[in-house]
Amino acid sequence: MPYYAATNGDIAALLVGILSIIVLIVLSAILISKKVKENNIKKMLFLMVFFQIIIVVIDNYVTVFPLMGFDPRAFEGMAWFSYENGVNVGRGEYNYLVLNPIYKLIGVRAATVFGVVNIFANLLTNLNLYAILKRLKLEKKVLNFLILISALSPISLIFRSGVLREAIIIMFISYSLKSFIEYVLANNKFELIKSLIYVVLGSIFHGGAIFIGAGYVISLVMGKKNQKQYQILFFILFVVVFSIFKDKLLESVGGGDIDKMVRLADIYNSLNDAGSGYLRNISTDSIGKILMYSPLLIFYFLYSPTPEMLRGVLDIATFLLNSSIFILLTIGSIKKYKSIKNYLSLKEKRIIKSLLVSFILTTFVFSVGTRNSGTAIRHRDKVVLPIIIIYGILENRSLLRKSDKKYRGEEIYENAN
Protein backbone atom coordinates (compact mmCIF):
# COMPACT_ATOMS: atom_id res chain seq x y z
CA MET A 1 0.00 0.00 0.00
CA PRO A 2 1.12 3.64 -0.37
CA TYR A 3 3.22 4.92 2.52
CA TYR A 4 0.61 7.54 3.45
CA ALA A 5 -2.04 4.84 3.80
CA ALA A 6 0.36 2.93 6.05
CA THR A 7 0.31 5.90 8.45
CA ASN A 8 -3.50 5.71 8.57
CA GLY A 9 -3.79 9.07 6.85
CA ASP A 10 -1.71 10.96 9.42
CA ILE A 11 -2.12 14.65 8.52
CA ALA A 12 1.35 15.38 9.94
CA ALA A 13 2.84 12.94 7.41
CA LEU A 14 1.09 14.85 4.62
CA LEU A 15 2.36 18.20 5.89
CA VAL A 16 5.93 16.91 6.23
CA GLY A 17 5.74 15.58 2.69
CA ILE A 18 4.44 18.86 1.26
CA LEU A 19 7.07 20.90 3.12
CA SER A 20 9.94 18.66 1.96
CA ILE A 21 8.75 18.90 -1.67
CA ILE A 22 8.56 22.71 -1.46
CA VAL A 23 12.12 22.85 -0.11
CA LEU A 24 13.25 20.53 -2.91
CA ILE A 25 11.64 22.71 -5.60
CA VAL A 26 13.28 25.88 -4.25
CA LEU A 27 16.75 24.31 -3.97
CA SER A 28 16.45 22.69 -7.41
CA ALA A 29 15.43 25.97 -9.05
CA ILE A 30 18.39 27.78 -7.47
CA LEU A 31 20.95 25.13 -8.43
CA ILE A 32 19.74 24.61 -12.00
CA SER A 33 19.51 28.34 -12.69
CA LYS A 34 22.95 28.99 -11.21
CA LYS A 35 24.94 26.09 -12.66
CA VAL A 36 23.39 25.51 -16.11
CA LYS A 37 23.67 27.95 -19.00
CA GLU A 38 21.82 26.16 -21.81
CA ASN A 39 18.05 26.60 -21.76
CA ASN A 40 17.42 23.16 -23.27
CA ILE A 41 19.34 21.46 -20.49
CA LYS A 42 17.64 23.60 -17.84
CA LYS A 43 14.30 22.38 -19.19
CA MET A 44 15.47 18.74 -19.08
CA LEU A 45 16.58 19.02 -15.47
CA PHE A 46 13.40 20.80 -14.39
CA LEU A 47 11.38 18.06 -16.15
CA MET A 48 13.48 15.41 -14.39
CA VAL A 49 12.73 16.90 -10.95
CA PHE A 50 9.06 17.36 -11.86
CA PHE A 51 8.65 13.74 -13.03
CA GLN A 52 10.39 12.40 -9.94
CA ILE A 53 8.16 14.47 -7.66
CA ILE A 54 5.11 13.04 -9.46
CA ILE A 55 6.48 9.51 -8.94
CA VAL A 56 7.04 10.12 -5.23
CA VAL A 57 3.61 11.74 -4.75
CA ILE A 58 1.81 8.87 -6.51
CA ASP A 59 3.83 6.23 -4.67
CA ASN A 60 3.30 7.85 -1.27
CA TYR A 61 -0.27 9.12 -1.47
CA VAL A 62 -2.15 7.42 -4.32
CA THR A 63 -1.01 3.89 -5.21
CA VAL A 64 2.16 1.83 -5.43
CA PHE A 65 4.11 3.06 -8.44
CA PRO A 66 5.26 0.45 -11.03
CA LEU A 67 8.63 -1.15 -10.12
CA MET A 68 8.32 0.27 -6.58
CA GLY A 69 6.32 -2.60 -5.13
CA PHE A 70 9.10 -4.80 -3.78
CA ASP A 71 12.61 -3.45 -3.23
CA PRO A 72 11.67 0.05 -1.95
CA ARG A 73 9.13 -1.48 0.45
CA ALA A 74 11.68 -4.03 1.59
CA PHE A 75 14.28 -1.32 2.29
CA GLU A 76 11.70 0.79 4.11
CA GLY A 77 10.68 -2.20 6.21
CA MET A 78 14.29 -3.07 7.07
CA ALA A 79 15.01 0.54 7.96
CA TRP A 80 12.00 0.80 10.25
CA PHE A 81 12.79 -2.55 11.88
CA SER A 82 16.43 -1.59 12.46
CA TYR A 83 15.35 1.74 13.95
CA GLU A 84 12.77 0.23 16.30
CA ASN A 85 15.02 -2.61 17.45
CA GLY A 86 18.42 -0.95 17.33
CA VAL A 87 19.90 -3.67 15.10
CA ASN A 88 21.57 -3.59 11.72
CA VAL A 89 19.59 -5.63 9.19
CA GLY A 90 19.77 -6.13 5.44
CA ARG A 91 21.80 -3.46 3.69
CA GLY A 92 22.17 -1.65 6.99
CA GLU A 93 24.55 1.12 5.96
CA TYR A 94 21.78 2.92 4.10
CA ASN A 95 19.30 2.33 6.90
CA TYR A 96 21.56 3.68 9.61
CA LEU A 97 23.28 6.56 7.84
CA VAL A 98 20.33 8.04 5.96
CA LEU A 99 16.99 6.63 7.04
CA ASN A 100 17.39 6.17 10.79
CA PRO A 101 18.39 9.77 11.58
CA ILE A 102 15.32 10.96 9.70
CA TYR A 103 13.18 8.49 11.64
CA LYS A 104 14.53 9.94 14.89
CA LEU A 105 13.39 13.40 13.79
CA ILE A 106 9.98 12.71 12.30
CA GLY A 107 9.23 9.01 12.70
CA VAL A 108 7.06 7.16 10.20
CA ARG A 109 6.15 10.46 8.54
CA ALA A 110 9.56 10.34 6.85
CA ALA A 111 8.56 8.30 3.78
CA THR A 112 8.21 11.29 1.43
CA VAL A 113 11.43 12.80 2.78
CA PHE A 114 13.37 9.72 1.63
CA GLY A 115 12.12 10.27 -1.92
CA VAL A 116 13.02 13.97 -1.75
CA VAL A 117 16.55 13.14 -0.57
CA ASN A 118 16.99 10.77 -3.52
CA ILE A 119 15.58 13.29 -6.02
CA PHE A 120 18.02 15.90 -4.78
CA ALA A 121 20.90 13.40 -5.00
CA ASN A 122 19.89 12.61 -8.58
CA LEU A 123 19.85 16.33 -9.41
CA LEU A 124 23.41 16.68 -8.06
CA THR A 125 24.43 13.65 -10.12
CA ASN A 126 23.19 15.22 -13.34
CA LEU A 127 24.69 18.60 -12.50
CA ASN A 128 28.04 16.85 -11.98
CA LEU A 129 27.67 15.03 -15.30
CA TYR A 130 26.86 18.35 -16.97
CA ALA A 131 30.00 19.91 -15.41
CA ILE A 132 32.11 16.96 -16.60
CA LEU A 133 30.84 17.16 -20.18
CA LYS A 134 31.33 20.93 -20.25
CA ARG A 135 34.88 20.51 -18.90
CA LEU A 136 35.55 18.07 -21.74
CA LYS A 137 34.28 20.76 -24.16
CA LEU A 138 31.70 18.59 -25.85
CA GLU A 139 29.70 19.96 -28.74
CA LYS A 140 26.22 21.20 -27.84
CA LYS A 141 24.55 18.42 -29.85
CA VAL A 142 26.40 15.70 -27.91
CA LEU A 143 25.90 17.49 -24.59
CA ASN A 144 22.13 17.71 -25.06
CA PHE A 145 21.84 14.06 -26.10
CA LEU A 146 23.80 12.71 -23.13
CA ILE A 147 22.01 14.84 -20.55
CA LEU A 148 18.73 13.69 -22.09
CA ILE A 149 19.73 10.04 -21.60
CA SER A 150 20.96 10.59 -18.05
CA ALA A 151 18.24 12.91 -16.78
CA LEU A 152 15.12 11.53 -18.42
CA SER A 153 15.69 7.79 -18.66
CA PRO A 154 12.33 6.56 -17.23
CA ILE A 155 13.60 3.47 -15.39
CA SER A 156 16.40 5.42 -13.71
CA LEU A 157 13.91 8.13 -12.71
CA ILE A 158 11.81 5.52 -10.93
CA PHE A 159 14.63 3.70 -9.14
CA ARG A 160 16.26 6.98 -8.09
CA SER A 161 13.00 8.14 -6.49
CA GLY A 162 12.12 5.29 -4.14
CA VAL A 163 13.52 4.23 -0.78
CA LEU A 164 16.66 2.76 -2.33
CA ARG A 165 20.39 3.46 -2.10
CA GLU A 166 21.01 3.91 -5.82
CA ALA A 167 20.59 7.69 -6.05
CA ILE A 168 23.04 8.45 -3.23
CA ILE A 169 25.64 5.92 -4.43
CA ILE A 170 25.47 7.25 -8.00
CA MET A 171 25.78 10.80 -6.66
CA PHE A 172 29.09 9.92 -4.95
CA ILE A 173 30.26 8.15 -8.11
CA SER A 174 29.49 11.31 -10.12
CA TYR A 175 31.55 13.44 -7.73
CA SER A 176 34.37 10.88 -7.98
CA LEU A 177 34.31 10.92 -11.79
CA LYS A 178 34.29 14.71 -11.81
CA SER A 179 37.38 14.86 -9.58
CA PHE A 180 39.21 12.08 -11.43
CA ILE A 181 38.69 13.71 -14.82
CA GLU A 182 39.85 17.03 -13.40
CA TYR A 183 42.97 15.23 -12.14
CA VAL A 184 43.68 13.88 -15.64
CA LEU A 185 43.06 17.24 -17.33
CA ALA A 186 44.89 19.46 -14.84
CA ASN A 187 47.28 16.94 -13.19
CA ASN A 188 46.00 18.03 -9.79
CA LYS A 189 46.94 15.32 -7.27
CA PHE A 190 44.43 16.65 -4.75
CA GLU A 191 41.62 15.91 -7.21
CA LEU A 192 42.82 12.31 -7.46
CA ILE A 193 42.66 11.99 -3.67
CA LYS A 194 39.17 13.51 -3.68
CA SER A 195 38.03 11.05 -6.36
CA LEU A 196 39.05 8.11 -4.18
CA ILE A 197 37.45 9.65 -1.06
CA TYR A 198 34.13 9.99 -2.92
CA VAL A 199 34.34 6.34 -3.99
CA VAL A 200 34.90 5.29 -0.38
CA LEU A 201 31.87 7.34 0.72
CA GLY A 202 29.76 5.65 -1.95
CA SER A 203 31.01 2.23 -0.91
CA ILE A 204 29.74 2.86 2.63
CA PHE A 205 26.27 2.49 1.16
CA HIS A 206 27.23 -0.37 -1.17
CA GLY A 207 30.58 -2.17 -1.24
CA GLY A 208 30.51 -2.63 -5.00
CA ALA A 209 31.10 1.09 -5.58
CA ILE A 210 34.71 0.72 -4.41
CA PHE A 211 35.58 -0.90 -7.73
CA ILE A 212 35.12 2.38 -9.55
CA GLY A 213 38.16 3.60 -7.60
CA ALA A 214 39.95 0.29 -8.10
CA GLY A 215 39.58 0.88 -11.82
CA TYR A 216 41.34 4.24 -11.50
CA VAL A 217 44.24 2.65 -9.62
CA ILE A 218 44.63 -0.24 -12.06
CA SER A 219 44.59 2.03 -15.09
CA LEU A 220 47.13 4.39 -13.52
CA VAL A 221 49.48 1.52 -12.66
CA MET A 222 49.12 0.08 -16.14
CA GLY A 223 49.84 3.48 -17.64
CA LYS A 224 53.34 3.82 -16.21
CA LYS A 225 56.08 2.87 -18.66
CA ASN A 226 58.90 0.47 -17.74
CA GLN A 227 57.10 -0.75 -14.61
CA LYS A 228 56.02 -4.21 -15.74
CA GLN A 229 57.13 -5.74 -12.45
CA TYR A 230 54.73 -3.46 -10.54
CA GLN A 231 51.92 -4.29 -12.92
CA ILE A 232 52.50 -8.03 -12.44
CA LEU A 233 52.74 -7.58 -8.66
CA PHE A 234 49.49 -5.60 -8.61
CA PHE A 235 47.72 -8.28 -10.67
CA ILE A 236 48.93 -11.06 -8.36
CA LEU A 237 47.88 -9.04 -5.32
CA PHE A 238 44.42 -8.48 -6.81
CA VAL A 239 43.93 -12.21 -7.51
CA VAL A 240 45.08 -13.17 -4.00
CA VAL A 241 42.85 -10.58 -2.28
CA PHE A 242 39.87 -11.54 -4.44
CA SER A 243 40.40 -15.24 -3.69
CA ILE A 244 40.59 -14.64 0.08
CA PHE A 245 37.70 -12.21 0.36
CA LYS A 246 35.47 -13.39 -2.50
CA ASP A 247 32.59 -14.48 -0.26
CA LYS A 248 32.44 -11.21 1.66
CA LEU A 249 32.89 -9.28 -1.58
CA LEU A 250 30.08 -11.06 -3.40
CA GLU A 251 27.83 -10.74 -0.38
CA SER A 252 28.29 -6.97 -0.50
CA VAL A 253 27.08 -6.86 -4.10
CA GLY A 254 24.13 -9.18 -3.66
CA GLY A 255 25.63 -12.60 -4.24
CA GLY A 256 26.21 -13.96 -0.77
CA ASP A 257 28.59 -16.84 -0.02
CA ILE A 258 29.06 -18.32 -3.49
CA ASP A 259 29.40 -21.89 -2.19
CA LYS A 260 26.14 -21.59 -0.28
CA MET A 261 24.47 -19.99 -3.29
CA VAL A 262 24.72 -23.29 -5.08
CA ARG A 263 24.14 -25.64 -2.14
CA LEU A 264 21.31 -24.06 -0.20
CA ALA A 265 17.93 -25.04 -1.59
CA ASP A 266 16.10 -21.83 -0.68
CA ILE A 267 18.56 -19.62 -2.58
CA TYR A 268 18.70 -22.02 -5.52
CA ASN A 269 14.92 -22.23 -5.73
CA SER A 270 14.54 -18.47 -5.48
CA LEU A 271 16.76 -18.11 -8.53
CA ASN A 272 14.76 -20.71 -10.44
CA ASP A 273 11.40 -19.30 -9.41
CA ALA A 274 12.26 -15.68 -10.17
CA GLY A 275 10.20 -14.62 -13.16
CA SER A 276 12.97 -12.40 -14.45
CA GLY A 277 15.83 -14.75 -13.54
CA TYR A 278 18.51 -15.61 -16.08
CA LEU A 279 21.38 -18.13 -16.42
CA ARG A 280 19.67 -20.16 -13.71
CA ASN A 281 21.57 -23.39 -14.35
CA ILE A 282 25.03 -21.84 -14.13
CA SER A 283 26.82 -22.22 -10.80
CA THR A 284 29.78 -20.03 -9.87
CA ASP A 285 31.21 -21.94 -6.92
CA SER A 286 34.87 -21.42 -7.85
CA ILE A 287 37.13 -18.71 -9.24
CA GLY A 288 37.60 -20.77 -12.40
CA LYS A 289 33.86 -20.92 -13.06
CA ILE A 290 33.43 -17.23 -12.30
CA LEU A 291 36.05 -16.35 -14.91
CA MET A 292 34.74 -18.88 -17.42
CA TYR A 293 31.14 -17.64 -17.26
CA SER A 294 31.97 -13.95 -16.75
CA PRO A 295 31.30 -12.93 -20.39
CA LEU A 296 27.76 -14.37 -20.18
CA LEU A 297 27.16 -12.92 -16.72
CA ILE A 298 28.32 -9.48 -17.83
CA PHE A 299 26.25 -9.62 -21.02
CA TYR A 300 23.00 -10.42 -19.23
CA PHE A 301 23.78 -8.03 -16.42
CA LEU A 302 24.15 -5.11 -18.84
CA TYR A 303 21.39 -5.89 -21.32
CA SER A 304 18.64 -7.91 -19.60
CA PRO A 305 15.80 -8.27 -20.15
CA THR A 306 17.00 -9.37 -23.57
CA PRO A 307 14.42 -10.14 -26.31
CA GLU A 308 14.19 -13.87 -25.50
CA MET A 309 13.33 -12.98 -21.88
CA LEU A 310 10.38 -10.71 -22.66
CA ARG A 311 7.18 -11.83 -20.93
CA GLY A 312 4.85 -8.89 -21.38
CA VAL A 313 4.40 -5.14 -21.75
CA LEU A 314 6.53 -4.26 -18.71
CA ASP A 315 9.53 -6.26 -19.99
CA ILE A 316 9.16 -4.77 -23.48
CA ALA A 317 9.06 -1.26 -22.01
CA THR A 318 12.08 -2.01 -19.82
CA PHE A 319 14.05 -3.29 -22.81
CA LEU A 320 13.18 -0.23 -24.93
CA LEU A 321 13.72 2.32 -22.15
CA ASN A 322 16.74 0.82 -20.40
CA SER A 323 18.47 -2.18 -21.98
CA SER A 324 18.49 -0.52 -25.40
CA ILE A 325 20.26 2.52 -23.94
CA PHE A 326 23.15 0.35 -22.75
CA ILE A 327 23.22 -1.42 -26.12
CA LEU A 328 23.37 1.94 -27.91
CA LEU A 329 26.15 3.28 -25.68
CA THR A 330 28.19 0.06 -25.92
CA ILE A 331 27.93 -0.55 -29.67
CA GLY A 332 28.21 3.17 -30.43
CA SER A 333 31.38 3.48 -28.36
CA ILE A 334 33.02 0.45 -29.98
CA LYS A 335 32.22 1.61 -33.53
CA LYS A 336 33.33 5.16 -32.95
CA TYR A 337 36.54 4.15 -31.19
CA LYS A 338 37.57 2.06 -34.19
CA SER A 339 37.07 4.97 -36.56
CA ILE A 340 38.65 7.81 -34.56
CA LYS A 341 41.11 6.19 -32.11
CA ASN A 342 44.06 7.78 -33.90
CA TYR A 343 42.54 11.25 -33.53
CA LEU A 344 42.09 11.17 -29.75
CA SER A 345 44.31 13.32 -27.56
CA LEU A 346 46.52 11.65 -24.96
CA LYS A 347 44.33 12.93 -22.13
CA GLU A 348 41.17 11.70 -23.87
CA LYS A 349 42.76 8.26 -24.26
CA ARG A 350 43.75 8.26 -20.59
CA ILE A 351 40.24 9.17 -19.45
CA ILE A 352 38.67 6.54 -21.72
CA LYS A 353 41.08 3.84 -20.57
CA SER A 354 40.59 4.63 -16.88
CA LEU A 355 36.80 4.80 -17.05
CA LEU A 356 36.65 1.67 -19.19
CA VAL A 357 38.67 -0.29 -16.60
CA SER A 358 36.38 1.02 -13.85
CA PHE A 359 33.31 0.15 -15.90
CA ILE A 360 34.45 -3.40 -16.73
CA LEU A 361 35.72 -4.19 -13.23
CA THR A 362 32.60 -2.88 -11.46
CA THR A 363 30.30 -4.56 -13.97
CA PHE A 364 32.15 -7.85 -13.54
CA VAL A 365 31.82 -7.79 -9.74
CA PHE A 366 28.13 -6.89 -9.78
CA SER A 367 27.34 -9.40 -12.53
CA VAL A 368 28.70 -12.34 -10.52
CA GLY A 369 26.24 -11.71 -7.69
CA THR A 370 23.21 -10.93 -9.86
CA ARG A 371 20.91 -13.38 -11.68
CA ASN A 372 17.71 -11.35 -11.93
CA SER A 373 16.99 -8.66 -14.51
CA GLY A 374 15.17 -6.43 -12.00
CA THR A 375 18.18 -6.41 -9.70
CA ALA A 376 20.53 -6.04 -12.66
CA ILE A 377 18.68 -2.92 -13.86
CA ARG A 378 19.15 -1.25 -10.46
CA HIS A 379 22.80 -2.22 -10.11
CA ARG A 380 23.90 -1.32 -13.64
CA ASP A 381 22.59 2.19 -13.08
CA LYS A 382 25.73 2.59 -10.96
CA VAL A 383 27.97 2.14 -14.02
CA VAL A 384 26.00 4.18 -16.55
CA LEU A 385 27.94 7.41 -15.95
CA PRO A 386 31.38 6.07 -17.04
CA ILE A 387 29.98 4.66 -20.29
CA ILE A 388 28.05 7.88 -20.97
CA ILE A 389 31.26 9.90 -20.60
CA ILE A 390 33.25 7.48 -22.78
CA TYR A 391 30.58 7.62 -25.49
CA GLY A 392 30.49 11.41 -25.22
CA ILE A 393 34.25 11.79 -25.77
CA LEU A 394 34.19 9.45 -28.77
CA GLU A 395 31.07 10.97 -30.34
CA ASN A 396 32.43 14.46 -29.86
CA ARG A 397 35.77 13.60 -31.45
CA SER A 398 33.91 11.95 -34.35
CA LEU A 399 31.87 15.12 -34.95
CA LEU A 400 34.96 17.30 -34.78
CA ARG A 401 36.71 15.09 -37.32
CA LYS A 402 33.76 15.26 -39.70
CA SER A 403 33.60 19.04 -39.31
CA ASP A 404 37.32 19.30 -39.98
CA LYS A 405 37.00 17.15 -43.10
CA LYS A 406 34.09 19.24 -44.32
CA TYR A 407 35.99 22.47 -43.62
CA ARG A 408 39.11 21.25 -45.42
CA GLY A 409 37.03 20.03 -48.36
CA GLU A 410 35.34 23.41 -48.70
CA GLU A 411 38.70 25.17 -48.40
CA ILE A 412 40.22 23.05 -51.18
CA TYR A 413 37.17 23.69 -53.39
CA GLU A 414 37.37 27.45 -52.82
CA ASN A 415 41.10 27.51 -53.56
CA ALA A 416 40.53 25.56 -56.75
CA ASN A 417 38.09 28.18 -57.97
Sequence and secondary structure as in RCSB ss.txt:
>XXXX:A:sequence
MPYYAATNGDIAALLVGILSIIVLIVLSAILISKKVKENNIKKMLFLMVFFQIIIVVIDNYVTVFPLMGFDPRAF
EGMAWFSYENGVNVGRGEYNYLVLNPIYKLIGVRAATVFGVVNIFANLLTNLNLYAILKRLKLEKKVLNFLILIS
ALSPISLIFRSGVLREAIIIMFISYSLKSFIEYVLANNKFELIKSLIYVVLGSIFHGGAIFIGAGYVISLVMGKK
NQKQYQILFFILFVVVFSIFKDKLLESVGGGDIDKMVRLADIYNSLNDAGSGYLRNISTDSIGKILMYSPLLIFY
FLYSPTPEMLRGVLDIATFLLNSSIFILLTIGSIKKYKSIKNYLSLKEKRIIKSLLVSFILTTFVFSVGTRNSGT
AIRHRDKVVLPIIIIYGILENRSLLRKSDKKYRGEEIYENAN
>XXXX:A:secstr
  HHHHTTS HHHHHHHHHHHHHHHHHHHHHHHHH   HHHHHHHHHHHHHHHHHHHHHHHTS  TT SSHHHHH
HHHHHHHHHHT   SSHHHIIIIIHHHHHHHGGGGHHHHHHHHHHHHHHHHHHHHHHHHHTT  HHHHHHHHHHH
HH HHHHHHTTSSSSHHHHHHHHHHHHHHHHHHHHH  HHHHHHHHHHHHHHHHH GGGHHHHHHHHHHHHHTST
T HHHHHHHHHHHHHHHHHHHHHHHHHTT   HHHHHH HHHHHHHHH TTB STT    SHHHHHHHHHHHHHH
HHH S GGG  SHHHHHHIIIIIHHHHHHHHHHHHHHHHHGGGS HHHHHHHHHHHHHHHHHHHHHHHT  BHHH
HHHHHGGGHHHHHHHHHHHHHHHHHHHHHHHHHHHHHHHHH 
